[in-house]
Amino acid sequence: MRARMFRSSALVVALILCALPLRAVTVPAPTLSTRVVISVRDQKLMLIENGTIAATYPVSTSKYGLGDGWGSLTTPLGLLQVAQKIGDHAPFGAVFHNRRWTGEILQPNTPGRDPVMTRIIWLRGLQVSNAHAFKRCIYIHGTNEEKTIGRPASYGCIRMRSNDVTALYNQLPIGTPVEIVQDRLPKASKMADPEVYGFDAPASASALRKDSSQTKVASGPRA
């Protein structure tokens, strides 16, 4: 009897623990007033506000290519959104380990170091093709390796200069849609057309959108 009670209690605890990460990634439905487009070909990130280009920054995507496979160290394509923001008051050059500031501060291009730095913008995939992005810990983040910005150099994440990622961080609310594309950044004349970015329907309560193939988003599992 005691053994059965123990197993039942253990099962309840396990179910509760499994549910916690799902609640942690619940974010508001995307809106179109602010959104981000990242071009792998250009190695640039564009911030769009109310149909106008607010800023463009150089970035680095993965040196291992594109994809969302476990252990692939690749950058996922498609529609994602900002799930969490970490580092509100951290100084420029703050070094993060497991998303916690270690207390260390690095100057850009310090030899022999390649940590996540300054700010973390954690992305959640909104399509089957990038459903693992959150659990893979795909971030937009600052990097010590600023000399590599502008060419593929990361292990899956989107790297930025510390000054740039801080400016971007301050302008992105939780839930902001982020699209990573292979092609060049869109022209300014298309900024006001949400269908260019795949957002062709009003946000639903579950924060999911349709992609260009009408495939519904799956919630899902750092490269």
Kinemage of the C-alpha trace (Angstrom):
@kinemage 1
@onewidth
@group {chain A} dominant
@subgroup {mainchain}
@vectorlist {calphas} color= white
{ca met a 1} P 0.000 0.000 0.000
{ca arg a 2} L 2.801 2.423 0.919
{ca ala a 3} L 4.598 1.551 -2.307
{ca arg a 4} L 1.480 2.324 -4.372
{ca met a 5} L 0.964 5.621 -2.541
{ca phe a 6} L 4.604 6.559 -3.150
{ca arg a 7} L 4.341 5.789 -6.856
{ca ser a 8} L 1.137 7.844 -7.127
{ca ser a 9} L 2.739 10.795 -5.361
{ca ala a 10} L 5.818 10.552 -7.573
{ca leu a 11} L 3.633 10.551 -10.683
{ca val a 12} L 1.782 13.684 -9.553
{ca val a 13} L 5.077 15.488 -8.849
{ca ala a 14} L 6.466 14.459 -12.233
{ca leu a 15} L 3.377 15.757 -14.037
{ca ile a 16} L 3.612 19.081 -12.222
{ca leu a 17} L 7.298 19.419 -13.068
{ca cys a 18} L 6.628 18.642 -16.734
{ca ala a 19} L 3.954 21.308 -16.866
{ca leu a 20} L 6.167 24.068 -15.492
{ca pro a 21} L 8.274 24.643 -18.645
{ca leu a 22} L 5.084 24.936 -20.739
{ca arg a 23} L 3.797 27.755 -18.566
{ca ala a 24} L 7.217 29.415 -18.658
{ca val a 25} L 7.092 29.821 -22.454
{ca thr a 26} L 3.519 31.144 -22.641
{ca val a 27} L 3.813 34.549 -24.311
{ca pro a 28} L 1.387 37.090 -25.732
{ca ala a 29} L 0.090 36.730 -29.286
{ca pro a 30} L 2.286 38.552 -31.819
{ca thr a 31} L 1.242 41.971 -33.046
{ca leu a 32} L 2.384 43.664 -36.225
{ca ser a 33} L 3.295 47.098 -34.843
{ca thr a 34} L 6.816 45.892 -34.043
{ca arg a 35} L 8.524 43.003 -35.781
{ca val a 36} L 11.980 41.790 -36.788
{ca val a 37} L 13.290 40.264 -40.004
{ca ile a 38} L 16.711 38.581 -40.092
{ca ser a 39} L 18.363 37.878 -43.454
{ca val a 40} L 20.856 35.016 -43.573
{ca arg a 41} L 22.079 36.134 -46.998
{ca asp a 42} L 22.666 39.742 -45.899
{ca gln a 43} L 23.711 38.832 -42.338
{ca lys a 44} L 21.543 41.699 -41.155
{ca leu a 45} L 18.622 42.233 -38.809
{ca met a 46} L 15.896 44.750 -39.563
{ca leu a 47} L 13.623 46.238 -36.913
{ca ile a 48} L 10.273 47.386 -38.307
{ca glu a 49} L 7.910 49.631 -36.368
{ca asn a 50} L 4.478 50.575 -37.720
{ca gly a 51} L 5.474 49.676 -41.260
{ca thr a 52} L 8.685 51.733 -41.165
{ca ile a 53} L 12.294 50.574 -40.939
{ca ala a 54} L 13.389 51.711 -37.470
{ca ala a 55} L 16.914 50.229 -37.547
{ca thr a 56} L 19.149 47.752 -39.353
{ca tyr a 57} L 21.989 45.917 -37.604
{ca pro a 58} L 24.704 43.497 -38.773
{ca val a 59} L 24.501 40.016 -37.235
{ca ser a 60} L 26.040 36.554 -37.401
{ca thr a 61} L 24.000 33.409 -37.944
{ca ser a 62} L 25.324 29.855 -37.614
{ca lys a 63} L 28.545 28.793 -39.302
{ca tyr a 64} L 26.969 25.322 -39.523
{ca gly a 65} L 24.111 26.422 -41.774
{ca leu a 66} L 20.351 26.360 -41.389
{ca gly a 67} L 17.945 24.018 -39.665
{ca asp a 68} L 16.313 23.044 -36.395
{ca gly a 69} L 17.667 19.563 -35.733
{ca trp a 70} L 18.739 18.527 -32.250
{ca gly a 71} L 22.497 18.954 -31.819
{ca ser a 72} L 22.863 20.469 -35.283
{ca leu a 73} L 24.160 23.893 -34.132
{ca thr a 74} L 22.198 25.420 -37.014
{ca thr a 75} L 20.037 28.538 -37.201
{ca pro a 76} L 16.312 27.849 -37.702
{ca leu a 77} L 14.352 29.584 -40.432
{ca gly a 78} L 10.783 30.834 -40.369
{ca leu a 79} L 8.487 32.603 -37.959
{ca leu a 80} L 9.444 32.842 -34.290
{ca gln a 81} L 8.697 35.248 -31.480
{ca val a 82} L 10.395 36.775 -28.458
{ca ala a 83} L 9.630 34.427 -25.558
{ca gln a 84} L 11.890 35.809 -22.832
{ca lys a 85} L 14.273 38.735 -22.317
{ca ile a 86} L 17.200 38.391 -19.925
{ca gly a 87} L 19.706 41.005 -18.772
{ca asp a 88} L 17.636 44.149 -18.172
{ca his a 89} L 20.234 45.919 -16.048
{ca ala a 90} L 23.401 44.022 -16.943
{ca pro a 91} L 26.345 46.169 -18.091
{ca phe a 92} L 27.793 46.048 -21.608
{ca gly a 93} L 30.039 43.004 -21.853
{ca ala a 94} L 28.315 41.106 -19.026
{ca val a 95} L 29.068 37.377 -19.378
{ca phe a 96} L 26.128 34.979 -19.042
{ca his a 97} L 26.278 31.287 -18.168
{ca asn a 98} L 23.014 29.349 -18.201
{ca arg a 99} L 21.287 32.712 -18.647
{ca arg a 100} L 22.710 34.087 -15.401
{ca trp a 101} L 25.215 36.929 -15.208
{ca thr a 102} L 28.453 35.542 -13.777
{ca gly a 103} L 29.625 38.963 -12.586
{ca glu a 104} L 32.355 39.021 -15.245
{ca ile a 105} L 32.589 41.770 -17.861
{ca leu a 106} L 34.544 41.355 -21.097
{ca gln a 107} L 35.756 43.890 -23.617
{ca pro a 108} L 34.871 43.119 -27.243
{ca asn a 109} L 37.222 40.692 -29.018
{ca thr a 110} L 38.969 39.492 -25.859
{ca pro a 111} L 41.195 36.626 -27.109
{ca gly a 112} L 40.228 33.050 -26.301
{ca arg a 113} L 36.687 33.778 -25.137
{ca asp a 114} L 33.311 33.242 -26.803
{ca pro a 115} L 30.487 33.546 -24.252
{ca val a 116} L 26.935 34.851 -24.476
{ca met a 117} L 27.129 38.516 -23.476
{ca thr a 118} L 25.225 41.691 -22.561
{ca arg a 119} L 21.603 40.720 -23.408
{ca ile a 120} L 19.621 37.579 -24.251
{ca ile a 121} L 16.486 37.652 -26.392
{ca trp a 122} L 15.194 34.058 -26.262
{ca leu a 123} L 13.179 32.924 -29.269
{ca arg a 124} L 10.312 30.477 -29.479
{ca gly a 125} L 9.461 28.826 -32.803
{ca leu a 126} L 5.970 29.305 -34.229
{ca gln a 127} L 6.146 26.659 -36.944
{ca val a 128} L 6.759 22.940 -37.191
{ca ser a 129} L 10.029 23.710 -38.992
{ca asn a 130} L 11.417 25.625 -35.991
{ca ala a 131} L 9.497 24.016 -33.138
{ca his a 132} L 12.708 23.077 -31.252
{ca ala a 133} L 14.109 26.619 -31.158
{ca phe a 134} L 13.153 27.413 -27.566
{ca lys a 135} L 14.482 24.189 -26.061
{ca arg a 136} L 17.591 24.474 -28.262
{ca cys a 137} L 18.097 27.889 -26.632
{ca ile a 138} L 18.162 29.907 -29.821
{ca tyr a 139} L 18.839 33.491 -28.771
{ca ile a 140} L 19.562 36.880 -30.201
{ca his a 141} L 22.489 37.847 -27.974
{ca gly a 142} L 25.635 39.894 -27.619
{ca thr a 143} L 28.997 38.345 -28.393
{ca asn a 144} L 32.636 38.898 -27.531
{ca glu a 145} L 33.493 37.918 -31.122
{ca glu a 146} L 32.429 41.242 -32.604
{ca lys a 147} L 35.075 40.969 -35.335
{ca thr a 148} L 33.038 38.110 -36.856
{ca ile a 149} L 29.785 40.060 -37.054
{ca gly a 150} L 28.593 40.253 -40.633
{ca arg a 151} L 29.382 36.647 -41.549
{ca pro a 152} L 28.098 33.250 -40.324
{ca ala a 153} L 30.032 32.501 -37.134
{ca ser a 154} L 27.636 31.363 -34.400
{ca tyr a 155} L 26.575 27.971 -33.050
{ca gly a 156} L 22.939 28.489 -34.005
{ca cys a 157} L 22.029 31.757 -32.317
{ca ile a 158} L 21.852 35.261 -33.812
{ca arg a 159} L 24.884 37.203 -32.600
{ca met a 160} L 25.068 40.998 -32.356
{ca arg a 161} L 27.443 43.661 -31.091
{ca ser a 162} L 26.758 44.592 -27.464
{ca asn a 163} L 25.707 48.151 -28.307
{ca asp a 164} L 23.342 46.917 -30.999
{ca val a 165} L 21.715 44.115 -29.005
{ca thr a 166} L 21.111 46.505 -26.099
{ca ala a 167} L 19.352 48.981 -28.375
{ca leu a 168} L 17.272 46.196 -29.948
{ca tyr a 169} L 16.438 44.637 -26.563
{ca asn a 170} L 14.974 47.915 -25.336
{ca gln a 171} L 12.597 48.101 -28.314
{ca leu a 172} L 11.212 44.556 -28.366
{ca pro a 173} L 8.248 43.638 -26.172
{ca ile a 174} L 7.657 40.012 -25.237
{ca gly a 175} L 5.756 38.358 -28.072
{ca thr a 176} L 7.416 40.362 -30.870
{ca pro a 177} L 7.411 38.304 -34.095
{ca val a 178} L 10.831 37.489 -35.549
{ca glu a 179} L 11.241 36.041 -39.029
{ca ile a 180} L 14.520 34.472 -40.158
{ca val a 181} L 14.774 34.232 -43.945
{ca gln a 182} L 17.386 32.949 -46.394
{ca asp a 183} L 16.847 35.775 -48.889
{ca arg a 184} L 17.757 39.425 -48.716
{ca leu a 185} L 15.893 41.840 -46.463
{ca pro a 186} L 12.602 43.063 -47.982
{ca lys a 187} L 12.334 46.444 -49.651
{ca ala a 188} L 11.041 49.445 -47.737
{ca ser a 189} L 8.012 49.570 -50.034
{ca lys a 190} L 6.790 46.251 -48.615
{ca met a 191} L 7.107 47.099 -44.944
{ca ala a 192} L 3.397 47.753 -44.486
{ca asp a 193} L 2.299 44.418 -45.973
{ca pro a 194} L 2.087 41.831 -43.161
{ca glu a 195} L 1.710 38.967 -45.648
{ca val a 196} L 5.343 39.517 -46.658
{ca tyr a 197} L 6.256 38.147 -43.231
{ca gly a 198} L 3.737 35.335 -43.139
{ca phe a 199} L 1.422 37.093 -40.684
{ca asp a 200} L -1.692 36.850 -42.809
{ca ala a 201} L -4.304 36.381 -40.080
{ca pro a 202} L -5.186 38.001 -36.743
{ca ala a 203} L -3.360 36.687 -33.696
{ca ser a 204} L -5.124 33.840 -31.930
{ca ala a 205} L -5.333 33.221 -28.211
{ca ser a 206} L -2.606 30.610 -28.479
{ca ala a 207} L -0.182 33.053 -30.149
{ca leu a 208} L 0.054 30.857 -33.226
{ca arg a 209} L 0.089 32.015 -36.846
{ca lys a 210} L -0.235 30.374 -40.211
{ca asp a 211} L 2.886 29.886 -42.297
{ca ser a 212} L 2.967 30.122 -46.079
{ca ser a 213} L 2.064 26.433 -46.405
{ca gln a 214} L -0.871 26.717 -43.960
{ca thr a 215} L 0.926 24.449 -41.463
{ca lys a 216} L -0.069 25.207 -37.907
{ca val a 217} L 2.567 25.972 -35.308
{ca ala a 218} L 3.693 23.360 -32.827
{ca ser a 219} L 4.970 24.350 -29.400
{ca gly a 220} L 8.369 22.933 -29.053
{ca pro a 221} L 11.650 22.134 -27.609
{ca arg a 222} P 21.108 26.273 -27.641
{ca ala a 223} L 22.897 25.711 -30.252
